[in-house]
Amino acid sequence: MNPNLHKMKEIALTYLDRSGGLQKFVEDCKLYNDSKQSYAVFRFLISVNPSDIAELDASFGNYILHEPMKATKIFQTVCFTAVKTLTLIQQLQTEAQMNIVLKLTHLPSLPCYTLSLCKFPFDYMSQRFYMSEGIVIAATALTKYTQGARFVCSEETCPFSEGFQYIRVHTPGATESATVRNDFVCSLCSSPLQEDIKYRVLGDKQIAEIIDIKALSAFQGFSNSKKHFRFQSFTIFLRDELANKMKIGCRYKVIGIPVCMQNGSQVTVCLEANSVLLPNLRVQTNDREAAKAEYLDLLVATNDSLMLERLMNYSVCLVARGIKHIPSGEVFPTVSKDKHGTGIASIQAGSALLAKGGICFIGELSLYKKDKLEQLQSVLESRTATVFIPGKKYGEDIDQQISFPIQTSFWSFIDVDSCSRKHLLKDDAPIGQIDLNLASANLIDAFGLLIHCTEPSVCHLALPIINFIFKKAVDPEEASHVFSQQFKTQDYEEFLAFAKNLHVELGSEAEKLIHGYYLASRRVRHSIHGSDLSTAALKVLISLSEAHTKLSLRTKVLEEDALIAILLYESSLTLKHGASVFCVPPNAVFPFELNSENSLVQRDVYLMQCHQHLMQFVSTYGPAGHILSSED
């Protein structure tokens, strides 16, 4: 025996013993041994930490990383010897029946182990482990593949017409025909081999597509640099325990072996996944936090759609997951046939899922047809998007319906002048309500916050940020130079990233003020307009208060944060349903006439007056002592 091979087997056994892998293997063997079912293939998952093995022997650690197929064979021999020595599985006859799968915990954090289609050239011919990171933009439905099969010689007099000498199992990069087909021959007598179909083992398979995180800038409709790059999606094969592990719209690190797949005349580079990990994200919300977050949908009514669109588009680009939707594309998930020739259903993410944990800017509502607006309203109300997969069309026996949680804030706007030209405002409209007949009332209500962005008076200079955005739209390089004396785009990005990760708590005074306003406003508006505030109003008020706290770089929500939230929300209610007893003028929080540092003191005085009016409103119409009543 090769001395190096013998040494590596010893190291493999030592590692299994020290890591607890041997004990787990013994327990897995008991499950097979206790089963009354007959097996031809015995599959075992073995967790491997390359760093720990490298500490035992650097050569063997390198062997696992760069020769994974051969390394798997070593573990297969060691495990087979353990089974025979300890009599762990009575049914096991040959080493070929052992299907060992090494699961890597991680890869060394070195550039040579990173596979990115943003870089060229890259090595995809050597079948070793690489790590690729990206966002899932599409995933197919689950299908079956042959995990393992037993073959016997068709010649009855041949010794190999019985037993388990010919066992074929799936290996990374292998197609279905590499595991099961009818042209295999016996190595002893050259007779055709026949599959013993009752021993075929099936597993789950799924195909996912990811894009590099850098490629998100292509969906923002706005570039912060002059650099141009090419990107394309990257195919990931997920099998067995990894199937359904990657969710559309989420970001993952995938360890796997690159393979080339032939699809007609095209050759596609894919990755056979070995492990799927969540990345460690420091300056943005990760996928687990996103599931707990509340999202605020913003609708702006404006007289100057060009300025507003550029302003919102620029703002969307300041967050890590800001997506500008293209009207010709799809906002929500859609179904199409898998492009790899399988004919199964593939679900495409759409802009909303790509913006998971961030903002999806869908532009002007008038650009969308009625059915799309109805779908948008449904998603805003339920926070889920549903796709229907007709089974007959995609080779399945039954139809499927899959729902996706939409953890995204939607931004949109309406051109008020366009609305006014198409519709006349009703004479009996409540005071303060604006004409938004271009969109249905239910759709407008579905947005958490409605803002009327009126055109500033011509006697006031435009704000510096507006000047900057217009210059950036015309000449990005020149605008960056001009604005560098004040704030750069990077400054805004870093500020928002830092503020977003602050963990804030709701102060008792702020909470009391929010609940008091909520109850008082609900009673007043119900008696005047017959419209109740939904329970979602409380979530919006708290979200706005927490957002203002974070922008102020504090960790506790104060009364002043609650005041800003209430003024914004009351202004939104006035635009939707008309004014109430607590009357808030347009642009109450950020009036256009206060646009310099010298006027900030005036704004503070104004906000103090608003606070006094609010307290009087709550004491008059709210519960005594701001205590929650049973009607909540």
C-alpha positions as CSV (number, residue, x, y, z in Angstrom):
1,M,0.0,0.0,0.0
2,N,1.1,3.5,-0.7
3,P,2.6,4.8,2.6
4,N,1.0,8.2,2.1
5,L,-2.4,6.7,1.5
6,H,-2.0,4.6,4.6
7,K,-1.1,7.7,6.6
8,M,-4.1,9.6,5.3
9,K,-6.4,6.8,6.3
10,E,-5.0,6.9,9.8
11,I,-5.4,10.7,9.9
12,A,-9.0,10.4,8.7
13,L,-9.8,7.9,11.4
14,T,-8.1,10.1,14.1
15,Y,-10.1,13.1,12.9
16,L,-13.4,11.2,13.0
17,D,-12.6,10.0,16.5
18,R,-11.6,13.4,17.9
19,S,-14.4,15.4,16.2
20,G,-17.2,13.2,17.2
21,G,-17.8,12.1,13.7
22,L,-17.1,8.5,14.4
23,Q,-19.8,8.4,17.2
24,K,-22.3,10.0,14.8
25,F,-21.4,7.5,12.1
26,V,-22.0,4.6,14.5
27,E,-25.4,6.0,15.4
28,D,-26.3,6.4,11.7
29,C,-25.4,2.8,11.1
30,K,-27.8,1.7,13.8
31,L,-30.6,3.4,11.9
32,Y,-29.8,1.2,8.9
33,N,-29.3,-1.9,10.9
34,D,-32.6,-1.6,12.8
35,S,-34.5,-1.0,9.6
36,K,-36.4,-4.0,8.1
37,Q,-36.0,-2.5,4.6
38,S,-33.4,-3.9,2.2
39,Y,-30.7,-1.5,1.1
40,A,-28.1,-1.6,-1.7
41,V,-26.7,1.9,-1.0
42,F,-25.9,3.3,2.5
43,R,-25.5,7.1,2.5
44,F,-23.6,8.9,5.3
45,L,-23.0,12.6,5.8
46,I,-19.6,13.4,7.4
47,S,-18.9,17.0,8.6
48,V,-15.3,18.0,7.8
49,N,-13.5,21.0,9.2
50,P,-10.5,21.6,6.8
51,S,-8.7,23.7,9.4
52,D,-8.8,20.9,12.1
53,I,-7.6,18.3,9.6
54,A,-4.8,20.7,8.4
55,E,-3.7,20.9,12.0
56,L,-3.4,17.1,12.1
57,D,-1.7,16.9,8.7
58,A,-1.3,19.8,6.3
59,S,-1.0,17.5,3.3
60,F,-4.2,15.7,4.0
61,G,-6.0,19.0,4.6
62,N,-4.8,20.2,1.2
63,Y,-5.8,16.8,-0.3
64,I,-9.4,17.3,0.9
65,L,-9.6,20.8,-0.5
66,H,-8.0,20.1,-3.9
67,E,-8.8,16.4,-4.5
68,P,-12.3,16.0,-2.9
69,M,-13.2,12.8,-5.0
70,K,-10.1,11.0,-3.9
71,A,-10.4,12.2,-0.3
72,T,-14.0,10.9,-0.2
73,K,-12.6,7.5,-1.3
74,I,-10.3,7.5,1.7
75,F,-13.1,8.2,4.1
76,Q,-15.2,5.5,2.3
77,T,-12.5,2.9,3.0
78,V,-12.2,4.0,6.7
79,C,-15.9,3.9,7.2
80,F,-16.3,0.5,5.5
81,T,-13.5,-0.9,7.7
82,A,-15.2,0.4,10.8
83,V,-18.5,-1.2,9.8
84,K,-16.9,-4.6,9.2
85,T,-14.7,-4.5,12.3
86,L,-17.6,-3.4,14.6
87,T,-20.3,-5.3,12.8
88,L,-22.4,-2.2,12.5
89,I,-24.6,-3.1,9.5
90,Q,-25.5,-6.7,8.8
91,Q,-26.6,-6.1,5.2
92,L,-23.4,-4.4,4.0
93,Q,-21.3,-6.6,1.7
94,T,-19.0,-4.4,-0.4
95,E,-17.2,-1.1,0.0
96,A,-19.0,0.2,-3.1
97,Q,-22.3,0.3,-1.2
98,M,-20.9,3.0,1.0
99,N,-22.0,6.4,-0.3
100,I,-19.9,8.9,1.7
101,V,-20.6,12.6,1.4
102,L,-18.1,15.0,2.9
103,K,-19.7,18.2,4.1
104,L,-17.3,21.1,4.5
105,T,-17.9,23.6,7.3
106,H,-16.0,26.3,5.5
107,L,-13.2,27.1,3.1
108,P,-10.0,29.1,3.8
109,S,-10.6,32.8,3.4
110,L,-8.1,33.2,0.6
111,P,-8.8,34.6,-2.9
112,C,-7.9,31.3,-4.7
113,Y,-11.0,29.7,-3.1
114,T,-13.5,32.3,-4.3
115,L,-15.4,31.8,-7.5
116,S,-17.0,34.9,-9.0
117,L,-18.3,35.5,-12.5
118,C,-17.4,39.2,-12.0
119,K,-13.8,38.2,-12.4
120,F,-12.2,36.7,-15.5
121,P,-10.5,34.4,-16.1
122,F,-11.5,31.8,-13.5
123,D,-10.7,28.2,-13.1
124,Y,-13.7,25.9,-13.5
125,M,-12.0,22.8,-14.9
126,S,-10.3,21.6,-11.7
127,Q,-12.9,19.7,-9.7
128,R,-12.0,21.2,-6.3
129,F,-13.9,23.2,-3.8
130,Y,-14.7,26.9,-4.3
131,M,-16.9,29.4,-2.5
132,S,-19.4,31.6,-4.3
133,E,-21.5,34.3,-2.7
134,G,-24.6,35.9,-4.1
135,I,-28.3,36.6,-4.1
136,V,-30.8,34.0,-5.3
137,I,-32.8,35.4,-8.2
138,A,-34.6,32.2,-9.3
139,A,-35.2,28.6,-8.1
140,T,-37.0,25.6,-9.7
141,A,-39.5,23.3,-8.1
142,L,-38.2,20.1,-6.6
143,T,-37.5,17.1,-8.9
144,K,-36.2,13.6,-8.3
145,Y,-32.8,12.3,-9.4
146,T,-31.0,9.0,-9.0
147,Q,-28.9,9.1,-5.9
148,G,-27.8,5.5,-6.2
149,A,-28.5,2.3,-8.1
150,R,-27.5,-1.4,-8.2
151,F,-26.5,-3.3,-11.3
152,V,-25.9,-7.0,-11.9
153,C,-24.4,-8.9,-14.8
154,S,-26.9,-10.2,-17.3
155,E,-25.0,-13.4,-17.7
156,E,-26.4,-15.8,-15.2
157,T,-23.2,-18.0,-15.0
158,C,-21.1,-14.9,-14.1
159,P,-20.2,-14.5,-10.4
160,F,-21.2,-10.9,-10.7
161,S,-24.8,-11.7,-11.6
162,E,-25.4,-11.6,-7.8
163,G,-24.1,-9.5,-5.0
164,F,-23.4,-5.8,-4.8
165,Q,-20.2,-5.3,-6.8
166,Y,-21.7,-2.8,-9.3
167,I,-23.1,0.1,-7.3
168,R,-23.3,3.5,-8.9
169,V,-23.9,6.6,-6.9
170,H,-24.2,10.3,-8.0
171,T,-20.9,12.3,-7.9
172,P,-20.6,16.1,-8.2
173,G,-21.1,17.2,-11.7
174,A,-22.5,13.9,-13.0
175,T,-25.6,13.9,-15.1
176,E,-28.4,11.4,-14.7
177,S,-27.0,9.2,-17.5
178,A,-23.7,8.9,-15.7
179,T,-25.5,7.1,-12.9
180,V,-28.2,5.1,-14.8
181,R,-28.1,4.0,-18.4
182,N,-28.2,0.7,-20.3
183,D,-24.7,0.4,-21.9
184,F,-22.7,-0.5,-18.8
185,V,-20.8,-3.8,-19.2
186,C,-19.4,-6.4,-16.7
187,S,-15.7,-6.0,-16.0
188,L,-15.3,-9.7,-15.7
189,C,-17.2,-11.2,-18.7
190,S,-18.0,-8.0,-20.7
191,S,-21.7,-8.9,-20.7
192,P,-24.3,-6.0,-20.4
193,L,-25.2,-4.9,-16.9
194,Q,-28.8,-4.7,-15.9
195,E,-30.2,-2.4,-13.2
196,D,-32.0,-4.0,-10.3
197,I,-34.7,-1.4,-10.2
198,K,-36.0,-2.3,-6.8
199,Y,-32.8,-1.0,-5.3
200,R,-32.8,2.4,-7.0
201,V,-32.5,5.3,-4.5
202,L,-34.1,8.6,-5.4
203,G,-33.2,12.0,-4.0
204,D,-34.4,15.6,-4.3
205,K,-32.9,18.0,-6.7
206,Q,-33.3,21.8,-7.2
207,I,-31.7,24.3,-9.4
208,A,-31.1,27.8,-8.2
209,E,-29.6,30.9,-9.8
210,I,-27.6,33.5,-8.0
211,I,-26.0,36.8,-9.0
212,D,-23.0,38.4,-7.4
213,I,-23.8,41.0,-4.8
214,K,-22.0,43.7,-6.9
215,A,-24.5,43.1,-9.7
216,L,-27.3,44.8,-7.6
217,S,-26.0,48.1,-8.8
218,A,-27.3,47.3,-12.3
219,F,-30.8,47.2,-10.8
220,Q,-30.6,50.5,-9.1
221,G,-30.9,52.6,-12.3
222,F,-28.2,54.9,-11.0
223,S,-24.4,54.3,-10.8
224,N,-22.1,55.9,-8.3
225,S,-19.0,55.2,-10.4
226,K,-17.9,55.3,-14.0
227,K,-16.9,51.6,-14.0
228,H,-18.8,49.3,-16.2
229,F,-18.8,45.5,-15.7
230,R,-20.5,42.5,-17.1
231,F,-22.5,40.1,-14.9
232,Q,-24.6,37.0,-15.4
233,S,-26.5,34.6,-13.2
234,F,-24.7,31.6,-11.8
235,T,-26.4,28.2,-11.6
236,I,-26.3,26.2,-8.4
237,F,-27.4,22.5,-8.1
238,L,-28.9,21.7,-4.7
239,R,-29.4,18.0,-3.8
240,D,-31.1,16.1,-1.0
241,E,-30.7,17.9,2.4
242,L,-29.7,21.1,0.6
243,A,-32.9,21.2,-1.5
244,N,-35.1,24.2,-0.5
245,K,-32.2,25.5,1.6
246,M,-31.8,28.6,-0.5
247,K,-34.8,31.1,-0.5
248,I,-35.4,33.5,-3.4
249,G,-34.1,37.0,-2.6
250,C,-31.8,35.9,0.2
251,R,-28.0,36.1,0.2
252,Y,-25.9,33.0,0.8
253,K,-22.4,31.7,0.6
254,V,-22.2,28.4,-1.3
255,I,-19.3,25.9,-1.1
256,G,-19.2,23.5,-4.0
257,I,-17.4,22.1,-7.0
258,P,-17.7,23.8,-10.4
259,V,-18.9,21.7,-13.3
260,C,-19.7,22.3,-17.0
261,M,-23.2,21.4,-18.1
262,Q,-24.0,20.8,-21.8
263,N,-27.4,22.1,-22.9
264,G,-27.7,21.7,-26.6
265,S,-24.9,23.7,-28.2
266,Q,-24.3,25.8,-25.1
267,V,-22.0,25.0,-22.2
268,T,-22.9,26.4,-18.8
269,V,-20.6,26.7,-15.8
270,C,-22.5,25.6,-12.7
271,L,-21.7,24.8,-9.1
272,E,-22.6,21.5,-7.4
273,A,-23.4,22.7,-3.9
274,N,-21.7,21.0,-0.9
275,S,-22.7,23.4,1.8
276,V,-24.9,26.5,2.0
277,L,-24.1,29.1,4.6
278,L,-25.5,32.5,5.6
279,P,-22.9,35.2,5.2
280,N,-21.7,37.3,8.1
281,L,-23.1,40.8,7.3
282,R,-21.9,43.8,9.5
283,V,-23.5,46.9,7.9
284,Q,-26.8,45.7,6.6
285,T,-29.8,43.7,7.9
286,N,-29.4,39.9,7.4
287,D,-32.1,37.6,6.3
288,R,-33.0,36.5,9.8
289,E,-33.4,40.0,11.0
290,A,-35.4,41.0,7.9
291,A,-38.1,38.5,8.8
292,K,-38.8,40.4,12.1
293,A,-38.6,43.9,10.6
294,E,-41.6,46.2,9.9
295,Y,-41.7,47.8,6.5
296,L,-43.1,51.3,5.6
297,D,-44.6,51.7,2.1
298,L,-44.4,55.3,0.8
299,L,-46.6,57.0,-1.7
300,V,-45.8,60.6,-2.8
301,A,-48.1,62.9,-4.6
302,T,-46.2,65.6,-6.5
303,N,-46.5,68.4,-8.9
304,D,-42.9,67.9,-10.2
305,S,-42.5,64.2,-11.1
306,L,-39.1,64.7,-12.7
307,M,-37.5,66.1,-9.7
308,L,-39.2,63.7,-7.3
309,E,-38.3,60.6,-9.4
310,R,-34.6,61.6,-9.4
311,L,-34.7,62.3,-5.7
312,M,-36.3,59.0,-4.8
313,N,-34.0,57.1,-7.2
314,Y,-30.9,58.6,-5.7
315,S,-32.2,57.8,-2.2
316,V,-32.9,54.2,-3.1
317,C,-29.3,53.8,-4.1
318,L,-28.1,54.8,-0.7
319,V,-29.3,51.5,0.9
320,A,-27.7,48.1,0.3
321,R,-30.9,46.5,-1.1
322,G,-32.3,49.4,-3.1
323,I,-33.9,48.3,-6.4
324,K,-35.5,50.5,-9.1
325,H,-38.1,48.5,-10.9
326,I,-38.3,48.7,-14.7
327,P,-41.9,48.9,-15.8
328,S,-41.3,46.3,-18.6
329,G,-40.2,43.8,-15.9
330,E,-42.1,42.0,-13.1
331,V,-42.4,43.4,-9.6
332,F,-43.5,40.1,-8.1
333,P,-42.4,36.4,-8.6
334,T,-43.3,34.8,-11.9
335,V,-43.1,31.2,-13.3
336,S,-41.4,30.1,-16.5
337,K,-39.8,26.9,-17.8
338,D,-36.3,26.1,-16.6
339,K,-33.8,27.2,-19.1
340,H,-31.6,24.1,-18.5
341,G,-33.8,21.9,-20.6
342,T,-35.5,20.1,-17.8
343,G,-39.0,21.5,-18.6
344,I,-39.8,22.0,-14.9
345,A,-41.1,25.2,-13.4
346,S,-38.6,27.9,-12.5
347,I,-39.7,30.8,-10.2
348,Q,-38.1,34.2,-11.1
349,A,-37.6,36.6,-8.2
350,G,-39.0,39.9,-9.5
351,S,-37.9,43.3,-8.2
352,A,-39.7,42.9,-4.8
353,L,-37.8,39.8,-3.7
354,L,-34.5,41.2,-5.0
355,A,-35.1,44.2,-2.7
356,K,-35.6,42.0,0.3
357,G,-34.8,43.9,3.5
358,G,-34.6,47.1,1.5
359,I,-36.6,49.3,-0.8
360,C,-38.3,48.6,-4.1
361,F,-38.9,51.8,-6.1
362,I,-41.7,51.0,-8.5
363,G,-42.0,54.5,-10.0
364,E,-45.2,56.2,-11.1
365,L,-48.4,54.3,-10.5
366,S,-50.0,55.5,-13.7
367,L,-47.5,53.4,-15.7
368,Y,-49.2,50.2,-14.4
369,K,-52.3,48.5,-15.7
370,K,-55.3,47.7,-13.5
371,D,-54.4,44.1,-12.9
372,K,-50.9,45.0,-11.8
373,L,-52.2,47.7,-9.4
374,E,-54.7,45.2,-7.9
375,Q,-51.8,42.7,-7.4
376,L,-49.8,45.5,-5.7
377,Q,-52.7,46.3,-3.4
378,S,-53.0,42.7,-2.4
379,V,-49.3,42.4,-1.6
380,L,-49.3,45.6,0.4
381,E,-52.2,44.4,2.5
382,S,-51.0,40.8,3.0
383,R,-47.2,41.2,2.7
384,T,-47.2,38.0,0.6
385,A,-47.0,37.2,-3.1
386,T,-48.5,34.0,-4.5
387,V,-47.5,32.2,-7.7
388,F,-49.6,29.4,-9.3
389,I,-47.8,26.5,-11.0
390,P,-50.1,24.5,-13.4
391,G,-48.9,20.9,-13.1
392,K,-49.9,19.9,-16.6
393,K,-47.8,22.6,-18.2
394,Y,-44.7,21.7,-16.2
395,G,-44.9,17.9,-16.2
396,E,-46.4,17.5,-12.7
397,D,-49.5,15.6,-11.7
398,I,-51.0,18.3,-9.5
399,D,-51.1,22.1,-9.5
400,Q,-49.1,24.0,-6.9
401,Q,-49.5,27.4,-5.2
402,I,-46.5,28.9,-3.5
403,S,-46.6,32.0,-1.3
404,F,-43.5,34.2,-0.7
405,P,-43.3,36.7,2.2
406,I,-42.5,40.2,0.8
407,Q,-40.1,41.8,3.3
408,T,-39.6,45.0,1.3
409,S,-40.7,48.6,1.5
410,F,-42.4,50.0,-1.6
411,W,-41.9,53.5,-2.9
412,S,-44.1,55.1,-5.5
413,F,-45.5,58.4,-6.6
414,I,-48.4,60.0,-8.4
415,D,-48.4,63.1,-10.6
416,V,-51.1,65.3,-9.1
417,D,-51.3,67.5,-12.2
418,S,-52.0,64.4,-14.3
419,C,-54.8,63.4,-11.9
420,S,-56.3,66.9,-12.0
421,R,-56.3,66.9,-15.8
422,K,-58.1,63.6,-16.0
423,H,-60.5,64.0,-13.1
424,L,-62.4,66.9,-11.5
425,L,-62.3,67.1,-7.7
426,K,-65.7,66.4,-6.2
427,D,-67.4,69.4,-4.6
428,D,-68.1,67.4,-1.4
429,A,-64.5,66.2,-0.9
430,P,-63.3,66.7,2.7
431,I,-61.1,69.8,3.4
432,G,-57.5,69.0,2.8
433,Q,-58.0,65.9,0.7
434,I,-56.2,65.9,-2.7
435,D,-57.4,64.5,-6.0
436,L,-55.8,61.1,-6.5
437,N,-58.6,59.5,-8.5
438,L,-55.9,58.0,-10.8
439,A,-55.5,55.3,-8.2
440,S,-58.1,53.5,-6.2
441,A,-58.8,54.6,-2.6
442,N,-58.0,51.1,-1.3
443,L,-54.6,51.1,-3.0
444,I,-53.8,54.5,-1.6
445,D,-54.8,53.3,1.9
446,A,-52.6,50.2,1.5
447,F,-49.5,52.5,1.4
448,G,-48.5,53.2,5.0
449,L,-47.6,56.8,4.4
450,L,-48.9,59.4,1.9
451,I,-46.9,62.6,1.4
452,H,-47.9,65.6,-0.8
453,C,-44.7,67.1,-2.1
454,T,-45.7,70.5,-3.4
455,E,-43.5,72.6,-5.6
456,P,-41.4,75.1,-3.5
457,S,-42.0,78.8,-3.9
458,V,-39.9,80.4,-6.7
459,C,-38.6,83.0,-4.2
460,H,-36.6,80.3,-2.3
461,L,-33.5,78.7,-3.6
462,A,-33.5,75.0,-4.3
463,L,-32.1,72.8,-1.6
464,P,-28.4,71.8,-2.2
465,I,-29.3,68.1,-2.4
466,I,-31.7,68.8,-5.3
467,N,-29.1,70.7,-7.1
468,F,-26.7,67.9,-6.6
469,I,-29.1,65.2,-7.9
470,F,-29.8,67.1,-11.1
471,K,-26.1,67.6,-11.7
472,K,-25.4,64.0,-11.0
473,A,-28.1,62.9,-13.5
474,V,-26.4,65.0,-16.2
475,D,-22.7,64.5,-15.3
476,P,-22.0,62.1,-12.4
477,E,-18.2,62.9,-12.3
478,E,-18.6,66.6,-12.2
479,A,-21.4,66.5,-9.6
480,S,-19.3,64.4,-7.3
481,H,-16.5,67.0,-7.5
482,V,-18.8,70.0,-6.9
483,F,-20.5,68.3,-3.9
484,S,-17.3,67.0,-2.4
485,Q,-17.0,70.2,-0.3
486,Q,-20.2,69.3,1.5
487,F,-21.2,65.6,1.6
488,K,-20.4,62.8,-0.7
489,T,-22.7,59.9,-1.6
490,Q,-20.5,57.6,0.3
491,D,-21.1,59.7,3.5
492,Y,-24.8,59.2,3.1
493,E,-24.4,55.5,2.5
494,E,-22.2,55.0,5.6
495,F,-24.5,57.2,7.8
496,L,-27.6,55.2,6.8
497,A,-25.8,51.9,7.2
498,F,-24.7,52.8,10.7
499,A,-28.1,54.2,11.7
500,K,-29.9,51.2,10.4
501,N,-28.0,48.8,12.6
502,L,-28.8,50.8,15.8
503,H,-31.0,48.8,18.2
504,V,-33.6,51.2,19.7
505,E,-36.2,50.8,22.4
506,L,-39.5,52.6,22.7
507,G,-39.5,55.0,25.7
508,S,-42.6,55.0,27.9
509,E,-43.4,58.7,27.3
510,A,-43.2,58.2,23.5
511,E,-45.3,55.1,23.7
512,K,-47.9,56.8,25.7
513,L,-48.1,59.7,23.3
514,I,-48.4,57.4,20.3
515,H,-51.2,55.3,21.8
516,G,-53.0,58.4,23.0
517,Y,-52.9,60.0,19.6
518,Y,-54.0,56.7,18.0
519,L,-57.1,56.4,20.2
520,A,-58.0,60.1,20.0
521,S,-57.6,60.2,16.2
522,R,-59.6,57.0,15.7
523,R,-62.5,58.3,17.7
524,V,-62.5,61.8,16.1
525,R,-62.1,60.5,12.5
526,H,-64.8,57.8,13.0
527,S,-67.3,60.5,14.2
528,I,-66.4,63.0,11.4
529,H,-65.6,60.8,8.3
530,G,-66.8,57.4,9.4
531,S,-63.3,56.0,8.8
532,D,-61.5,53.9,11.4
533,L,-57.8,53.8,11.7
534,S,-56.6,50.2,11.2
535,T,-54.3,48.5,13.7
536,A,-51.6,48.9,11.1
537,A,-51.5,52.6,12.0
538,L,-49.8,51.8,15.3
539,K,-47.1,49.9,13.5
540,V,-46.5,52.7,11.1
541,L,-46.3,55.3,13.9
542,I,-43.8,53.2,15.9
543,S,-41.7,52.5,12.8
544,L,-41.6,56.2,11.9
545,S,-40.6,57.0,15.5
546,E,-37.9,54.4,15.6
547,A,-36.6,55.6,12.2
548,H,-36.3,59.2,13.4
549,T,-34.5,58.0,16.5
550,K,-32.0,56.1,14.4
551,L,-31.4,59.1,12.1
552,S,-30.8,61.1,15.3
553,L,-28.2,58.4,16.3
554,R,-30.0,57.6,19.5
555,T,-31.0,54.3,21.0
556,K,-34.2,55.4,22.9
557,V,-37.4,56.7,21.2
558,L,-38.2,60.0,22.8
559,E,-41.4,62.2,22.7
560,E,-39.8,64.3,20.0
561,D,-39.4,61.3,17.7
562,A,-43.1,60.3,18.3
563,L,-44.1,63.9,17.5
564,I,-42.4,63.8,14.1
565,A,-44.0,60.4,13.4
566,I,-47.4,61.7,14.4
567,L,-47.1,64.9,12.3
568,L,-46.1,62.8,9.2
569,Y,-48.9,60.3,9.7
570,E,-51.6,62.9,10.4
571,S,-50.6,64.8,7.3
572,S,-51.0,61.5,5.4
573,L,-54.5,60.9,6.9
574,T,-55.5,64.5,5.9
575,L,-54.4,63.9,2.3
576,K,-56.4,60.6,2.2
577,H,-59.5,61.4,4.2
578,G,-59.5,65.2,4.9
579,A,-58.6,67.3,7.9
580,S,-59.7,66.5,11.5
581,V,-59.8,68.4,14.8
582,F,-56.0,68.0,15.0
583,C,-55.2,70.0,11.9
584,V,-51.7,69.7,10.4
585,P,-50.7,72.0,7.6
586,P,-48.9,70.6,4.5
587,N,-45.1,70.1,4.9
588,A,-45.5,70.4,8.7
589,V,-42.3,68.6,9.5
590,F,-40.0,70.0,6.8
591,P,-41.5,73.3,5.6
592,F,-39.8,74.7,2.4
593,E,-39.4,78.2,3.9
594,L,-37.1,76.8,6.5
595,N,-34.2,75.7,4.4
596,S,-31.1,77.0,6.1
597,E,-29.2,76.4,9.3
598,N,-30.3,79.8,10.7
599,S,-33.9,78.8,10.5
600,L,-33.6,75.6,12.5
601,V,-34.4,77.5,15.7
602,Q,-37.7,78.6,14.1
603,R,-38.5,75.0,13.3
604,D,-37.9,73.9,16.9
605,V,-40.3,76.6,18.1
606,Y,-42.8,75.5,15.5
607,L,-42.5,71.9,16.6
608,M,-42.9,72.8,20.3
609,Q,-46.2,74.5,19.3
610,C,-47.3,71.4,17.5
611,H,-46.5,69.3,20.5
612,Q,-48.7,71.5,22.7
613,H,-51.6,71.2,20.2
614,L,-51.1,67.4,20.1
615,M,-51.1,67.1,23.9
616,Q,-54.3,69.1,24.0
617,F,-55.9,67.0,21.3
618,V,-55.0,63.8,23.2
619,S,-56.2,65.0,26.5
620,T,-59.5,66.1,25.0
621,Y,-60.3,63.1,22.8
622,G,-58.0,60.4,24.1
623,P,-58.3,58.1,27.1
624,A,-57.6,59.6,30.5
625,G,-54.0,59.4,31.4
626,H,-53.2,58.0,28.0
627,I,-54.1,54.5,29.3
628,L,-55.0,51.9,26.8
629,S,-58.7,51.0,27.0
630,S,-60.3,47.6,26.2
631,E,-61.4,48.8,22.8
632,D,-57.8,48.6,21.6
